[in-house]
Amino acid sequence: MSDETPDSEIAEGGIGKDDARHAEKMAKKKAARDKIMATKTDGKGLIIVHTGKGKGKSSSAFGMIFRHIAHGKPSAVVQFIKGAMWTGERDLIEKHFSDLCQFHTMGEGFTWETQDRARDVAAASAAWEKAKELIRDERNSMVLLDEINIALRYDYLDINEVVAFLRSEKPHMTHVVLTGRNAKEELIEIADLVTEMELVKHPFRSGIKGQPGVEF
């Protein structure tokens, strides 16, 4: 508030009236929000799907992994597609947080790189077996299945088997995050949280390659 603001303006309800109206509005919102929050008492491990053509699916998932690390909660990552390619997330976790987060890179690169379906199916199957082992271990509060949706899209894995496992064997308090574009409808149906990243603009279309600290 300016020193030049006349006392009469405040007294007559200028700035003071606006502040009071805002405070009243926020008080009503808080009361409504508190009423809603009072009904949210249950806790459960979530099935979380990040899909869509936009950037940020794995990045967002790793953000949750780092939140788990910050809370001292054990977690695990299985990468279904990325192979020998170096990534900042893996380097940071393996160097500094391996006691809290197991990291398994089990893919052999993108499908157009291997050009060998049998090899891709074998790699995806091995990754899924590791994923099941980690999910069954109730010490893991969160398990990230990075780019599993790509393996499911190309039918390297049976979507019905994945859905059945998540429904019947996932521990009640374990969170499972599944990333990759073109998530199967069967997976979306059983998920608790689904986010679709929408592509508006991407630098790759302007001739800019993936860069450290942004894409990996």
N, C-alpha and C positions, 0 to 999 in steps of 0.2 A: 504494500500500500504506500502510495506516495505521501510525503510529508505535506504536500500541497492539497491533499484531499480534504475538503471542508468537513468539519464535524457535523454540520447540518445534513450532509449527504449520507453519512453513516447513520445518524440518528433517524433520518427519514426512511431508512431501509434500502439505500443504494447497495454498496458493497456488503454491508452487514446482512441485508435481506437475502442476497444471493448466497452468502455463506450459510445462512440458516436453512435456506431451502435445500442446498446441497447436503448438509448434514442430516436433515430429515429424510431425504431420499436415500442416502447411504445407510441410515439406521434401519429403514424399512427393508432394504436389500439384505442387510446383514441378518435381520430377524428371519427373513424368508430362507436365506441360505443356511442358517443354523438349524432351522426346522427340517430342511432336507437332509443335512448332514447327520442329524440325530437318528435318521432311519438307516444310515449306511454303517452297519455294525459288523458285517461279515468280512472275512478275509479269505482269500483263496489264491492259489497259483493260477496265473492267467496264461491262456494261449493267445499270443500276440502275433499278428501278421502285418508285415510292411511290404507293400506291393506297389505297382504302378510304374509308369515310364519315367517318372521324374527322378532326379538325383536325391540321395539322402536316406535310402532304405537301410543300408548297412551302417551308415554313419550314425543314424538315430539309434539303431540297435546297440552299437558299441557305446553310445552315451549311457544307455541303461546298464551295460556291463560295468562301466567305470563308476556309476553310482553304487552298484553292488560292492565293488572294490572299496569305495570310500566308506561304506557302512560295515566293512569287514565281513561281508557275506560271501561265502565260496560260490564260484560260478564256473562256467565252462563254455568254450567256443569250438564248434566244428565247422570248418569251411568246406563246402561241397564242390566248389568250382575253382576258386583261386588255388594255384599250385605253388610253384617255386617263386612266384613274384613277391618281392619284399613289400611289406606294408608297415606303416608307422604303428598301427594298433598292435600288431603281433610283436614287433620289436619292443615296444614299451612294456607290454604285458609280460613277455618272456624274460626281459631284463630286470624288471622291478616288482612284478606282482604275481610271479609264478606260484607263490604259496597260496594265493587266493583265487587264481583263475587258470584252469587248464586250457591249453590252446592246441588244437589239432587241425592242421592244414592238410586235408586229405584229397583235394581235387588235383587235377593235372592240367589245369588251365581251361580256357573256354572251349566249347565243343568244336569250333572251327579251327582251333589250334591242334587238337589231337587227331581229328578226322578219323576216329576209330571208335565206332559205337560200342563194340564189345568191351573195349578198354574203359570207356566212360561209364558203362553200366557197372563194371567191376569196381571202379573207384567209388561210385555213388553208393553201391551196396556196402562197401567197407565203411564208408563214412556213416551210413545209417546204423550199422551195427555198433559203431563207437557212440553215436548219438543216443541210442537206446540204453547203452551201458551207463552213460553219464546222467541221463534223465532218471533212470531207476535209482541212482545213488542219491538218497534224500539229503545228503550233506550239501548238494548243489542247490542253491536257492534259485538260480537262473541258468538256463542252457540256451545259447544262441546257435541256431542252425542257419548259418549264413549262406544265402543263395540256394537253399534247398528247393525253392520254388522252380528254379531253372531245371534241376534234375527231375522234378515232378512233371514239368511241362513237356519234356522230351521222353517221358515214360521210362526213365532210367530206374525209377522207383515206382512201386504200386501205391497210388494215392489211397486206396482202400486200406492197405496195411498200415500206412502212416496214420490215418484217421483213427483206425481201430486201436492202435497202440496208444495214441494220445488220450483217447476216451477211457481206456481200461487200465493202463499201466502208469500213466503220469501221476506221481505223488500229488496229493491234494494241494500242498503249499509250494510246489515247484512251478516257476514261471518258464515257459518255453517260447522263444521268439523265432519266427521263421521269416526269412527275407527273400526277396527276388520278385521280379515282375511276373505278371500272368499267373497269380496265385489261383489254384484250382477252386472251383465253387464249393467242393466238398470240404475243403480246408476253411474257407471263409465262413461256412455254415457253423462249424463247431468252435470258431474262434470267439474269444471274449472281447478282443480289441482288434480292429482292422483299420489300417491307415493306407490310403492310396495316394502316393506321391504323384502330383500332376506336373507334367512337363510344360513349361511356358517358354523358356529359352534355355539353351545349353551352349557353352562355348565351343564344344566339339564341332557343332554345325558351322561355326565361323572359322574353322581350321586350327583351333587351339587344342593341343593335346592334353591328356591328363597330367596333372602336376602334383608333386609331393606336397603333402599337407592339405590338399583339397580333395583329390580323388583317392589317394592312398598314403 
